Amino acid sequence: MNRGHLEERRPGVWRYRLPAPTSPDGKPRQHSRTFTSPKGDRKKAERVATAIAAEWDRTDNEQAAAKGTVAELVREWVAFRAPKDSPTTIYRRTSITNRLIKDLGHLPLADLTARHLDRWYSQIAATTIGTGKTKRTMSPNTVRQYHAVVKAILEQGYKWDMVAANVADKATPPKQAAYDIGDRMPTLPAIKVMLAVAGRSVRTAVILGAATGCRRGELVGLRWSDLDGNVLHVQRALVKVPGGALTAKLPKNDKTKRIILPPGVLDMLADHRAGCVEWARAQGARLAADGPILAHQRADPTGRTPFAPDWLSQEWERLCDRAKVPRFALKGLRHGHGSWLVDAGVSIAAAAARQGHTVQVFADRYVHALAAGDAQAAEVIGHLLEPVITKTTATPAAPG
């Protein structure tokens, strides 16, 4: 074959590369695909590569036909953002970009106006979501998410000289709808009732969530090696999209956190660790020296396998039902953590830093002040949770 480059990377595994059209900013690109074919049989591999090249040609021709359209810019932007964004961000945004291409992709970029966008916002606002009793129209806040993506795409298009101006700046998305998470935030008495009927792993997750304000992906991403004395280092979050693998990434905004834990939470973790050891022993296994604090021991008694974030969401709902309390929002636990601290007099800066929020530019000279603030936060949250956390039983409990 005389197009592209085909090589056998290892026995039976081939990689085919072919130059692709340049990106809007003039940077060269290339198609690349790895496939399997009989070891050393180059002719068969070349036939596969020829079919792949035909597929790439069809795609390139379709995109060339869309040159200068909204669809072209959207596809270029999606490819541009792919290496920069987390799998969950990409997954949630895909439905927006697909709908944008479907409805407005045919428009030449030079013809796109704010009027087109306003009409589109009205159109998607009338879209029906869900089925049966859950059937509803799209909320104003969801439409605003569509607007935010469109604005980001056109802003990049302006930087690439593909549009003369960002017409989304002139568009009028619906107003932000008021939403108070406080209505779905669990109270401390409710948490106490929930903990009384929770399995060991879920109980540990709820207490850690209440004591640290960590997000669910951060909670399931915690490892025993992240605990250094009374300091918990939050260094990763686990994410999983439908059909994808469980992967680790940095916490939100790429910010790691250092959180001081109160004595009661440290005692709870020691009891949980002992329970993990006993469960592993009962299954004829030995608990790994390091692994997830919230380990899926029913699947792997050695404690090396983490839970996915969805596990915590599902268990939280079951726990609310089992405890006969309202279906509080799991993220209400994180909001509760911040609210309890501020209500108890902890500075907003210390509470925000504990949760990983950005309040102001963080300068090195404030490290000691914030460390002292976090110590106060640990003391306050420990005092608040003390009547809620009851000592776990000495007998080995199931990890559920």
N, C-alpha and C positions, 0 to 999 in steps of 0.2 A: 504494500500500500504506500501511496506517496503523500498522504495527508497526515499531519500530526506526528506524534512520537509514541511508539508502543514498546514497552519493556516488560520483561518478566521479573517482578520484584523478588519473588521467591518461588520455589517449585509450585506451579499450578496457579499462581496469583499474578495477574497482569495489571499494568496501569497504562491507560491511554490518555494522552493529552492532545489538545487541539486549540490553536489560537481562537479567541472569541472577540467579538466587536469591542472596541474600547469603551470605557465608561464615559459619562458625560463630562467629567473633569479631565479627560484626555489620558487617563492612566490605562496602560495595557492590561488585558485580562486573558485568561485561558480557561477552557473547559478541562476538567479532569475527572476520571472515573476509574476505580479499581474493580476488577471482576475476576472470576475464576474460570479457568479453561485448562484442558489437559496439559500436564507438564511437558514443556519443550515443543508442543505442537503449535508452531507460530502461525500456520495457515488457518487453523481453526480460530485462534485468537484474533487474527486479522479480520475474519468474517464477523466476529462479534463486534470488533472495533468499528467496522464499516457500518453496521446497524446503529451503533451508538452515535457515530458521526451524522447519520441521516436524521436521527432524533434531534441532535443539537442544531442541525441546519433548519429543521422545521421551526424549532423554538426561536432561533435567531431571526428567521424570516418573519415570523409573527410579530416579534418585537420591532423589527425594522419597519413593518407596515404601520406600527403604532408610533413611529418616530414623531416626537413633538407633541404627543398627547398626554393627557393626565395619566393614562395607564403606564406609559413609559416611565414617567417620573416616579410613580408609586413603586413600580418594580425595582427601579434603580435604588430608591431609598430603602426598601426592604432589604436588598442585598447589602447596602452600605451599613445598615444598622445591625445586621445579623451577628457579626463578631463582637459587637459592643454590648448587646443586651442579654439578659438572662433568659433561659428557656421559657420560664413562665410569662415573662413580659412579651416575648415573641408570640407565644401561643395565644395569649389574650388579645393581642393586637391583630392577629391574622384575620379574624372575622370582620374587623373594621376595614382593613386594606382590601380584602376581597370584595366587600360591599361597595367600596369606593370605585374599584375598577369596574365592577358590574354596572353601576349606575351612571358614573361620570367618566369612565375610562376612555370613551370614544371622543371626548371633547379635546380639540386642540388647546394646548396650554395658553396660547395667545388669546383664545376666546373665553377662557374661564373667568367668571365674574363672581362677586359676592352674592349677586342675585341667584346664581346657580346653587351656591352653597346654602343660602337661606331656604330655597325651595327644597333642597335635599334634606336639610335638617327637619323640615316639616314632614317630609315623606317618611323618614326613618322614625320620627316620633310617633307616627301612626302604626308602626310595625307591631304586630302581635307576637309576643314572646310566650313560650310555654304552652301547655295544653290543659284541658279540663279546668279544675278549680284554680290552677296556678296561672291560667291564661291572663295576660295583661299587656298593656302597651308599654313601649320603652320609656323609661323615666327621663326627666330633664337632665339629671346628672349623667346618665349614660350617653345622651345626645352630646353633652358637653365633652365627654371623652372622645367621641368621634371628631368633634371640632378641634380638640387639642392635637390629635394625630394629623388631621389635615393641615393645621397650622405649621406643625413641625416639618411635614413633607414639603410644603411650599416654601418654608424658610430655607430648607436645604436646596431646593430648586433655584431660589434666588442666588444663593452662594455659588451655585454651579452655572449661573447665567442662563438657566433654562426658562425663567420667568422674569418679567421686568419688575414685578412687585408682588408682595404677599397679599393676595386679595382676601385671605382669611381674616386679616386685620380689620377689614371693613364689614365682615359678616356679623350676623347677630344671632348667636346661639341662645337657647332658652336660659333663663336665670337659674342660678344654683338653687336647688331645693333644700330647704332646711332639714337637717337630719341630726338628731341628738342621740348619740350612742348611749348616753346615760340611762335611757329608758330600757336598754338591754344589758346594762352592766350589772354583774352579780354583786349582791351585798355580802358582807363578811358572814352574817348568820347563815345565808344560803350556802356559801362555800363550805361552812362547817358541816351542814347537813349533807352536802354532796360528798365530802371527804369520808364521812362515816360509812358510805356504801360503795366507795370506789375500790377497785382492785389496786394492787401495789404500784404498777407502772403508771396507771392513770392518776392515782393519788400523787405520785411524785411529780408528774407533769403539771398538775394543777397547782401544787404548792410552789414549784419553781416558777411557773408563770405569774402567780400572785406576788412572789417575793422579788422577781427580777424585771417583770414587764417585758420579757422576751417574746418575740413572735413565734408562731408555731413551728416554722421551719428552723428557727434558731434553737428551739427547745429540743427537737428531735435530732439536731446536729451536735448537741453537746456530748463531749466525751469525758471519761474520768480523768484523762490527762489535762483537761482544761481547768481542773480544780487545783488551785495552788494555795494550800492553807485555807483561809477564809475568803479567798479571791477567786471568782469564777471568770475565766477568759472566754468571751463569746467571739469565736473566730470564724464561724461558718454557718451557713443555713442550707438545709437540704431542700431540694425542689424536685418535683416530678410532674410532667405533663402527661395527659392521656396517651398511651402507647409508647411513652418514652421511658428511659431508665432513671432511677433515682441518682441524682448528681448533687455535688456540693458546690457552693459558691460563697463569696463573701457576703456578710450580712447586708441588709438594705443600705444603699448609699455607699457601699464599699467601706463601711466603718466597723472596725472591731470594737468590742466593749470590754471594760474591766469593771466587774461588779462585786462589791463586798457583800457577803452573805451573813445574815444574823445567825447566832448560835443554834436557835431552834431548827433552822433549815439545814444547817450542817449536821445536826443530830439525825434529822430525817433522812438525809443522804447516806449517812453511815448505816442506818437501819435498812435502807433500800439496798445498799451494797451487800449487806449480810444476807438479805433475802435472795438476792441474785446468786450468791455463792451457794446457798442451801438448795435453791431450785436446780442449779447446774448439777450439784452433787446427787440430788434425788433422781436425776435423769442419767446418771452414770457419766457425767462430763465434768470438766473443770472450767471455771469462769476465767476468761482471758484477762491478762493483766491490765489491758486497756481495751476500751470499746465504748459504744454509745451508753450514756447514762440511762437512756430509755431504749433498752435493747429488746428485740423481738425474740424472747427466749423460748417461746413455744415453737418457733421455726428453727432456732439455733440456740440450744441450751448454753453454749459457750459464751454467749453475750457479744458476739461480733457483728450481728446483723441489726441495723437500725430500722425503726419504723418510718414510714412515709408520712409527710405532713397530714394527709387526708385521714390517716388513722386517728390522729388526735381530734380532728373535727368530728368524726363519727362517734368516737368514744365520749366526747363532751356532750353531744346530743343525747346519747343513751344514758349518760350519767344524770343529766337534768331530768329525764323521764323517770329513771329509777329512784331518784331522790324526791320526785314529785314537786319540783320547783319549776318556775317558768323556763321556757327555752331561751336562756340567756345567750348572748353572742359570745363565742370563744374570744374574739378580740376585745370584748368587754372586760376580760380579765386584765389585759394590758392597759386599757384605759383606766380601770379601777386602780391599778398599781400607782399610776401617776396622780390620780385624783386623791387617793389616800395620803400620799406623801405631801402634796401641796396643802391639803386641808390640815395636815398635822404641823405645818409650819416649815417644811423643808423648802429651800429656795427653788424657784422655777429652774434656774440654771443647773442645779445639782440633779433635780428630778429628770430634766430633759437629757442631761448627759448620761444618766443611768440607763435611760431607754434608747439612747442612740439618736436622739433628735438633734437637729442643728438649730441652735438658738442664735449664736453669734460666731464670728470667726474665733476659732479656738487657738489661743496663744500659749506658748510654753510657760510664760510667767504665771499663768493661772492654774497650773497643774496641782500645786499643793492645796490651793483653796478648794478646787473641785474634789480632790481626794478627801479632804476633810468633810466636804458636803456629802460625799457618798457614804462616808462612815456614819454620818448623822442619819442618812437615808436608811442604811442597813439597820441602825438601832431602832428607828421609827417603825420600819416595816416588820422587824422582828417582834416589837412590842404589840403591834396591831394583829399579827398573825398568831401570837402565842396562844390565845384562847381557842383559836381555830384548829391548830395542829395538835392532834393528840398522838401520844407515842404509839408507834406501831407494835403489833403483837410480836412476841419473841419467836413464835412458831413460823416456819417458812410459809409465806403466802404465795399464791399463784401470781405470775407476772402480769396478768391482765389488768 
